[in-house]
Amino acid sequence: MKALSPLRALGQLERIQGEYGPGLAARKLALLSTLARARFASRAAVERYHECLGWLRAYSDDARVAKEAERQSTSFARRSDLRRFRAALDSSGIAGTDISYPFYAITARWLAGHWPTRLEVDWDSFHETDRALLESRMSLVAHPAEIPLADDGALDARGWAEALRGRGEADGAALAMALGSLSRDPIPRDFYQDEIGVAMVLRWGRGGPSRSTARARSAPIAHQSGPLRRGRPDLRAELMRPPLSIRSVSLTQGRELVDLAREAMVTRARDLDAFAYGDPRDVRMVDCGDGLAFAAIGMLPEQRLLLESVYGFLTLKNGVPIGYVLSSAINGSSEIAYNVFETYRGGEAAWVYARVLAMTKAMFDSDVFTIYPYQLGGGGNQEGLDSGSWWFYQKLGFRSRDRGVLREMRRELTRMKREPGYRTPVKKLAVIAEHNVYLEEDPSCQDVIGALRTDRIGMAATRLLSRRWGGDRRAAVEPCAEAAALMLGARDRQRWPSAERHAFAAWSPLLLAIPGVARWSAAEKRAAVAVMRAKGGRRESDFVLLLNRHAKLRAGLNRLAARPVPGLD
């Protein structure tokens, strides 16, 4: 029998990688054996094979297929064809390749801490205006003894980065750490580097990070014994089926999962706040069965939003990252941003999404779910428009609250029925995608995400602060917190953990702006204090649940949100 050429063997593997049944595992193993020895003549073929291995690591037929796919992925950087096309595969996240990206400041520091010798400034991609801005900031990071050098202007941005290098540091690592020393306050500290957008490159070296080897060691494993579920789930039925378990992990495992989530972003040349600022203390593993799990990651207290609670979820299939979810929750509602990494988009996207909603319901007691317009193709998201994201959610049962959008939807459905093969024009999708869509039982609820006027709530705080303290907001922080503590009976505030004190102070103007709080019962006041403290507590999901249950506090926020504000309305 004539041996298969590498491209024919690759094509056959691609055709059957997502099929499962008798004899297919053996066939995949034979093709993997052939391709392990093969060498490809193009960059595209190398990348295609890498993606096949990635799929089989996540969706393996059995332990033999999983072991062989893992073995080849782990050694992928040593393939001669990978080395041949290494430069062309820059930023692919494949083992053996470099990653170029203007990383978030906190991500750059994390990379510098793990791989200091390999994080370099990508000077060729650095715009001249950004270089000038960086040079203007260097006097802020200089030691007092270096001020004469900074004032003299003898060093340009590149010269400064080189001068900052310590033993075992590349210029990117040195610059990231120097900019990170500007302030103890994380917001202005990271603002400087993010404002500049420092282009960096993480050189490949042993130990990753890479998509080829990423795996959560603590995730459940289950091989694919039957066909993939490619149909459309009944979301309302799936919501009644909670995850198998939601368990806390140790601090060590929490750090590992936060690092894995960061690597999943870095190796795809992107960043996500919820992972970049992930808090290892607030990490849980959600087991949904069949090898599907989510690493639920909360944010560091100082990076949390005032009202909504944001969590990032790394989607894991047999421990392999296959996508991520971003969820904001408040008042029994959750806004979901759902992403499946490109390698795995031929899988069970709709069924995984059903598990996302069930998990969110279990963690935040949500019964209303909404999709932000950008996810639908709004706000200039061309990828969302081209993929027909709006119709994906419509078919799952999501509906807009806007009457005009509902009318347009009915017209389009009628035309689709009349003209098989018809697709909604992208221009029309761009218009209807500018509105949230919802999966909900009660469309009349107005304090859910997408309908709650948080800008009006913020304006209520602004008016109170301006009226009492004028433009000096720093002078208002402690008196405002003291007034709220006195009103609520929080006499032990100074003994609380620092993050809880800060959260209470941040919330204090809202409590002072809500009419009638002084007349609440002692129990209602204690419960309000618990809500405010929970925003700075170990688990931000506790804040969501406590606020959900505090009827008077929710009603008070709704009153602030209902007040029309000139200039905002």
N, C-alpha and C positions, 0 to 999 in steps of 0.2 A: 504494500500500500504506500502510495506516494506521501511523503511527509508534508504536512501543512506549512505554508509560508507563514512568517510571523503575522502579517496583516490578516491573512485568512483565519488564523487561529484566534487573533484578537477579535475579529468580527464575529466569530462563532461564540466566543465567550460573552461578548456584549449582548448578543441575541438571547442567551439563556440565563444570564446572571440573575434576572428577576423572576425566573420560572423555577418551580419546585415540584418534585414528584419522583417516582421511581426511576433510578438510573441517572438522574441529573447531577447528583453530588459526585458520582464517579466520573461523569463526563467533564465536569468543572475541574476536578482534580487533574485529569489528564491534560486539559488545556493549560492549566496553571503550570504543570511540569514542563510542557513545551515552551511556554512563554518565559519561564524563569531562565532558560538557556538562550532565548532569542535576543536579538538586538535590532532595534528599530532604526529606520533611516530618516525619521522626521521628528521634530519636536512634538507635533500633534499626536503622533502615535504613542510616544512615551507618556504623555499626559493622559491619554485615553486609557492606557493600561493601568496607570496609577489609580485612576478613578474606579476602574473595575475592582481593583484590590480593596479600595475603600468601601465599595458597596458590599463586597463579600465579607469584610470584617464586621460590618453592622448586621447584614442579613445573610448569615451563613446557614447552609443546609444542615450541617452537623459539625461536630468538634474537629473532624479531619480537615474540612474546608476552611474553618475558622483558623486553625493552626497554620495551615499553609499560606493563607492570605496574610496572616500576621507576620509569619517568617519573612515573606518576600517584601512586605511593607517596611519592616524593620531594617532590612538590608538594601532598600531601594537606592539610597545615596551612593552605594558602591557600584551600581550598574554603570557600565562604560557608556551606554547611550544617554543616560542621565547626565553624566559628566560632559559629554559632547555638547548637549543642548542646554547646559546649565544656565548660561546667560540669557537665553531666549525664554527660559522658564522663571525668570526673576519675578518675585512676589506671588508665585503660585502656591506657596506654602508647602511645596513638596520637599521632602528631606533632601538636602544637598544643594538647596538654592537660597539666595539672599532674599530679604524682604525689605522693600523700600516703601516708606509711608511717613507722613507728618503726624506721628503718634501724639495722642493726648499727653500732656505734661506728666500726669501720674503714671501713664503706661510707659513713657520713656524712662522714668525713674525706676519702675519695676524691672524693665529690661536691663537698665544699667546695674541694678542690684544683682541680677541673675547672670548676665553675660557682659560684664564691663569691658572686656577686651574686644568685643565684637560690635558694639553699638557706635556707629560713625555718623558724622554729619554728611549728608548727601549734598555736597557743595555745588555739584553740577545742576541740581534741581532747585537751588536756592535763588529766589528772585532778588534782584538788586535792592528793591525797596525793603524787603524783609531783612536783608543783610544790614542795611542802614539802621533799621529799627532795632535790630539786635545790638549793633554797636552802641546805640544810644542808651541801652539798658546795662551795658557791662560795668559802668561805674557803680551800679547798685549792688553788684555781686562782689565787687573788689574788696579786699581787705584794706583797712585805712592806710596801711603802708604802701599799697599799690595805687592810691589815688593820684599821685604825680604822674604815673604812667598812663592812667585813664584820662587825666586832664590833658596830657600832652597829645593824645590822639595818635601815638606812634603805631598802635596795633589796630588792624582792621578786625572784623568779626572772626575771620579764620585764624588770625594770629592769636586772638584772645582764647579761642577754643583750644588751640594747640598749647598755649601757655598754662591753661588751667589743668592740663592732664597730670594726673598723679601716676605713681607706679602701677602698672596693670590696668590702666584706663585708656580707652580710645577717646577721641575728641567728643563724640556724641554723648558718651556716658558722663564725661567730665562736665559738659555743658548742661546736661539734664540735671545733674546733682547741684550744680552751681545755681541755676535758675530756681531750683527747688528750695534753696536756702534763703530766698528773698524775704519770706514772711512765714510766721508760724500759723497764720490764718490760712487755711487751705484754699479759700476762694481767690483772694488776690495773689497768692503764691502761684497758683496754676494759671491764672489769667495771663501773666506776662508771656509764658511760653506758648500758650494756645493762641494768643493774639498774634504772635509772630508766625506761627505755623512752621516750626523748624523741621525741614525735610531731613529724615534720617534713614539709614540703611542698617539693618541687622544682618551681619555677615553670617553665613552658615558655619556651623561648627558642631562637633559631637555633642549630643545632649539636647538637640532641638532648639527652639520649638519647631514642630512641623505637623502638618495634617496626617502624615504617614504613620505616626506612632501614637497620636493622641488617644487616650483612653482613661476612663474613670475606673479605678481598681475596685471601688466599693459598689459599683452598679450591678444590678441583677443580670443574669445571662439566661437566654432561652433561644434555641435555634429555630429556624423557620421550617416547620414540618409540613406546612400546607401552603396553598396559593396566597398571595398578598390580597388584602381586602382593598379593592379598587372602586367599590361602589360608594354610594352616598349614605352616610349614617343619619339616623334620626337623632338630631342633637338633643331634643327635649327628653327623649328616652335615655340617652347617654348621660345626661346631667343627673339622672337618678341613680347612676352607677358610680359610686365614689372610687378613688384609688384604693389599691390593696392596702397601702400603708403610707403614712407620712412620718418619717422618723428623723430625729435630730442626729447630727453627726458630731464626732469629736472636733475639737479645735484644730487638730492636725489634719483631719479629713476635710474640714472646712477650708483650710488654707489650700489644700491640694485641689479642691473643686473650684475655688475662686481662680487659682492659677490656670487650671484647665480651661475655664471659661475665657480668661484673658487670652490664652494661647489660641483658642478657637477664633477669636477676633483678629489677633495679630497675624495669624497665618493666612487670613483672607483679606489682609490689607484694609482693615476697618477697626473701629473702636465703638464701644457701647458703655455709656456712663454707669449703668447698673452693674456691669462686670468690672470696669476700671476702678470703681469706688466700692466694690463688693466688700462686705463685712464678714470675715470668717466665722464670727460668733453667731451670725444669723444665716446659717446654711442648713437646709434639710434635703433629704433624699425622698422623692415621691415615686413609689413603685406602682406602675399602672398595669403590670402583668405582661407576659409575652416578651420579656426583655426590654420593654419600653419604660424609661424612667426619666425623671426631670430633677436636675440639681437646682433647687430653689434658693436664690441668693438675694439677700436684702442688702441695702446700702448702708454705708457708714453714717452714723447719726448726723454729723455735720453737713452731709450732702443731701439729706432728705428734703423733699418738698414740704411745705407747711400743711397743706390740706390732703392731697392724694398721697397714697403710699405706693411706691414703685418697687417692683421686684423683677429681677431677670431670671429666666429659667433656661438652663442649658439642656436641650433635648438630647437624650442618650438612647441609643439602640445597642444593646449588648455592650454598654460602656463606651461606645464610639459616639462622639458628638456629631449629630446629623442636622442640627438647627438650633434656633433659640426663640424664646418668647419674651416679650416685654409686657408687663401688666401693671396698670395703675388702678388702684381700688379706693373707693369711698362710698359710703351710704348704700351698701348693698349692691353696688354696681362695679363692674370692671371693664376697663378699656384694654383690648388685647391687640398687640402687634405680633404677628406670627410669621416666622421665616424658616424655610427649609433650605439648607445648603444645597447648592446646585447639584452636587453628586447624587443626592438622594431624592430629587424631585420626581422620579418615576415610581416612588414608593406609595405609602399609604397616607398621603397628606391629609385628606379629609378625616380619616379615622384618628390620626394623631391629633388633629385639631379638636375632635370631639373629646379626647382625653384632656387636652389643655383646658377646655371649659369646665369639665368635671373637677379637675384639680383646683382651678381657680375658685369654683363654688365651695369646695371643701376648705380651702385655706382662708377665704375672705367672706364666706357666707353671702356670696353674690348670687342674685337671681336676675340681674339685668347685665347684658354683655353688649359692648359697643365696639365698633371699628372706627378708628380715626381716619379722616379723609385721605391723608397721605398714603395709608396702606391700600386704599382703594384706587389710587391713581390721581388723587387730588394734589394740589400744591406743586404741580410740575413733576410728579413722579411718573416718568415715561415708562419705566419698567412695569409699574402697576397697571398702566393703561394697556400696554401691549399684551400683557398676560391675561387680561380680562378679569382682574382681581375682583372687581365689583360684582360680576356675575357669579364668581366662585362663592362669595358670601350670600348672594341672593338665593342661590340654589340650596344653600344650607338653612335658609329660613330667616335671614337678616332682612330687615326692612327699614327704610328711611322714615323719619317722622315728618319730613317735608311733603306737603300735598302735591306740589309741582313735580317732585321726583317720583312719587308714586304714580302720578298720571303718566309720566314718561315711561316708567317701567311697564305699565299695562299696555301702552302703545307698542313698545318694542316686543313684548311677548306675543301680541297679536300678529305682528309682522313676521316674527320667527315661525309661528305656526303656519302662516300663509305662504312663506317663502323659505323652504328648507335650505340651510346653508347660509342664511343671512347672518351677518355679524353687526353689532352696533358700531357705528363709526367712532373712531377714537375721539373726534371733536365733541361728539355728544356725550361720550363717557366722561370726558374731562369736566363737563358741566355738572352732571349728576353725581360725580365722585367728590364734589366739594361739600358734601353733607355726611354726617355720621350715619351709620346704619346700626340697627339694634336687634337683638334677640331678647324678647321680654314678654312677660305675662300682662303687665299693666303699663300701657303707653302714657298714662296720665301722670306718672311720677315725674316730678320736675327737679329733684335734687340728685339726679344721677349724672355721671360723667358725660359730658357733651351737651347737657342741658343746664347744669348748675352754673350760674354766673359767678365764677370765682373772681373775676375782675371786679365785680361790685363788692364782694366781700373784702377784697384788698383795699378798695377805695374807702370803705367804712373805717378801716384801721388808719388809713392815711389821714382822713379828716380828723379823727380823734387825736392822733399824734400831733398834727399841725396846730390844732386848736389849743392843746395843752402845753406843747413844748416847742413849737415853731420848727425851724429848719434843723436844729441840732438833734438829730436822731440818736446819737450816742448818749446824749444826756437823758434821753427818755427811757433807755432800756431798764435800768434798775428801779426808778420810781414807778414805772408802769408795772413791772413785775411785782413790786411790793404792794401796789394798790390791788392787783388781782389776788395776790396771796392773802391779803387782809380780808377781802370780800369773800373768798372761798374757804377761809380758815386753814390755809396751808402754813402752819406756824413752824414746821420743821424743814422748810425749804433749803436752808443752808447745809443740811446734812445729806441731801440727795446726791447721787452721782452727778458729775459735771454735765454730761450730755442731757440728763433729765432737767437740770436747772436751766440749761440753754433752751430746751424745747418749751418749757413752761414760760420763759421770758418771751420767746417768739410768739406764742399763742396769746399772751396776756392782752394785747390791744383788742383782739377779737372778743374776748370775754367781757372787757370793759365796754365795748361798743354794743353788745347785745342788750336790749332793754330787759329789765326785770330780773337779772341774775341774782341780785341781792335778796330777792324774795323766794328763791328756790329753797327747798328743804335741805337739811344738813346732809342727808344721804345723796341728794342730787348734786350738791356742791362737792362732796367727796368723790363722787363718780366723775365729775368734770375734771378734778385734779388728776385722777387716774388716767383719763384720756390724754391730758396734756403731757403728763410724764411719760406715757407710753410712746409718744412720738420720738422721745430720746432714749427709749429702753432698748433692751437687747433685741427684741423681735418687733419690727414695725407692724407686722400683721396683728399684734395685740391691739395696737391703736385703732386699726380698722374695725375690729370686732367690738371694742369698747364704745367707739363712736356710733356704730350701728345701733347699739342698744340704748344710747342716751337720747331719749325722745326730745327732751327739752333743749338740749344743746344742738341737735340737728335742726329743730324748729327755729332756734335762734339764728343759726347760720342761714337758714332759708329766708328769714326775714331780711337779713342784710343783703342777700342775693337778689331779693325781689325789689329793692329800691332802685328806681331808674337813676342813672348818673349822667348828667349833661357831659358831652364829650366822649362818653363810652357807648351811648345808646343812639 
